[in-house]
Amino acid sequence: MTIFESGMSKKNHWTLKSIAKELGVSNATVSNAFNRPDQLSKSRREAILAACKELGYFGPNKAAQSLRRGKFNIVALVLPDSIEYMVSDPVASSFMRGVASVLE
């Protein structure tokens, strides 16, 4: 039986859990294929990733992971003037460079 004979088509929304069920492996195994490749043999990881690609699943949703962890790694600046002013004014430009260097 091929992957698609099980009833789910490429148009379905795949999740890590549904992929694991479809492939007959644990959620952790699918997760490790994407996030901790050292936990699986090379051949097992390649087989899981190939099946995921065939199904149209490209890994865990990074935005959802960030929400779940409460860690976003996002910084927003509210600018009092246009971005054009912020890059042309020497003081504002220096401020922006400082922010950028700290964030790197």
HELIX and SHEET records of a PDB file:
HELIX    1   1 ILE A    3  SER A    6  5                                   4    
HELIX    2   2 LEU A   16  LEU A   23  1                                   8    
HELIX    3   3 ASN A   27  ASN A   35  1                                   9    
HELIX    4   4 PRO A   37  GLN A   39  5                                   3    
HELIX    5   5 LYS A   42  LEU A   55  1                                  14    
HELIX    6   6 LYS A   62  ARG A   69  1                                   8    
HELIX    7   7 ILE A   83  SER A   88  1                                   6    
HELIX    8   8 PRO A   90  LEU A  103  1                                  14    
END                                                                             
